Amino acid sequence: MNAVVRKTVSPLVAGAALVELRGVSKRFVRALDTAAKIGNLLGAHMKEEVVRAVDGVDLAIAPGEVVGLVGESGCGKSTLGRLAVGLLPLTEGERFWRGMPLSHLTGDKTRRQQLKMQMIFQDPYASLNPRMRVVDIVGEAPVAHRVVTANAKVEYVGLQLNRVGLDPTLMRRFPHQFSGGQRARIGIARALAVKPEFLVCDESVAALDVSIQAQVLNLFMDLKTALNLTYLFISHDLGVVEHISDRVVIMYLGRVVESGTTAALFAAPNHPYTRALLAEVGKVEPKKRTFVPVKGEIPSPLDPPRGCHFHPRCPYAMPKCRDTAPPLKEIASGRWSACYLNDAG
C-alpha cells in the first residue's frame, strides 16, 4: 500500500474537542408482538429483546484530528459513528459540539448544525439511489439546504466531482455505470457537498481493491488538509488505521477498552484484547510465525457477560473481572485502558 502522509495532532485537552460524546449508550428494543403478549397472559414469561449496541462510551475528537475506531464485527463501531453524527437518537448520554450540548437545539439551528457532520457509508452502491443520476445525488442536498441555488447546481456538482478525482462530464450517469472506486468517490463528494467540518467514514475502503484503497486514503488526507476536516475513521483493518489515524480507539462489545496515540498503541498495546488484535496483523518477516487467533466468539449483545465483557476470552481473567467492569483509566499521558491488570503494580 502506498504511504499516506499523516500530520501529528497535539494531545486533546479539556474543552478543545470539536465533537464529544459523554456516557453515550444505544439500546435497540424489540417489543413483544401480539402473540407474545397473549402467551404472557397464559404464563409464558416472554420478555422484550434488548440489544446493547453501545454501552456508556466517552469519546472526544479534536479539530483536525483523525481518530481510528477499531474492533471486531458486531462491537458497535458503526452504531457509535451514527450516534456521533446524529443519525440515531441516544438512549443515554449527551453529544457536544465545541463544548455546547446538541440536545438543546431545535428547528433551524438543528438543521444548520447537522450539515456540519456527515457520514460516508460502508457500501457506496447500497447508499446511492440507483434511480438518480450523479448530478442529483450530489446536488440534491446543497440545493435543499440552500448552500447553492438550483441554477448553480450543475456547476457546483462539477466542482465537487473534480475535487474527488472524477470527470465532471460523467455526472449524468447512474451509479451502476461506475466502478466500485468511483462510487466511493461519489459518496465522498455527496458528503462534502454541504461543506461539513466533521466526517464519519464507516469502513469506507473495506470493499475496494488494495491499490484503490491507497488512492482513496490519500484522497481523504488531501481533503483533510485542503478543507480542514476532522475524521472518525471506522475500520477493522489495522494496517489502514495505522497509516491514517492520529489516535486509535479500540471497542469491544459496545465499550471502549483502550485508546491512545497511534504510535504508542501499536508499539505497546496494553489491553489483552488490543494485544490479541495486533497479534493477528500479518507481517513480512524472514522467520516462521505462529498464528494464534483470539479464542472464542464475541458474545451476543442481547446477553453480554457480566463484569468485563472480554473476560470469557481473556487468558488473564481474574475473579473480579467476572463481577465488575473495570473503569477506563489513564495509564500514561494520553493512554487509556480498561483492565484490572494495570492495578497489579
Number of C-alpha atoms within 10 A of each C-alpha: 12 12 10 18 12 14 14 14 15 10 14 14 10 8 12 15 19 19 22 22 22 15 15 22 24 23 18 13 12 11 12 14 10 9 8 16 16 13 13 14 10 9 9 11 10 13 12 11 14 14 16 20 22 29 20 16 20 17 18 20 22 22 19 20 25 28 27 27 27 25 24 16 13 16 24 23 29 22 18 28 21 18 21 27 21 16 15 13 13 20 15 15 15 18 23 17 17 15 14 14 13 17 11 8 12 10 7 9 11 13 12 11 15 16 20 17 24 26 25 23 22 20 19 22 18 10 13 22 15 14 11 14 18 26 24 20 21 29 27 17 17 22 19 12 13 10 16 17 14 14 9 12 19 17 13 21 24 20 16 22 25 14 18 21 15 18 12 18 11 15 20 13 13 19 23 14 11 14 12 19 18 18 22 28 24 28 24 28 26 27 24 28 23 24 16 19 19 28 24 25 23 23 19 24 26 16 15 16 11 13 11 17 20 18 16 22 20 18 17 20 20 17 16 19 12 9 14 15 21 23 26 24 24 26 24 18 15 19 13 19 21 19 17 23 24 22 26 26 24 23 23 24 26 24 23 27 28 25 29 24 24 20 13 15 23 16 10 11 19 23 21 21 23 23 15 16 18 16 15 14 11 11 8 6 7 6 6 6 10 8 10 9 10 17 11 9 8 18 17 14 19 14 11 16 17 14 15 25 23 23 21 18 16 18 12 11 17 12 9 13 21 16 13 12 18 17 14 19 15 15 13 9 9 14 18 22 25 22 22 19 16 13 7 5 4
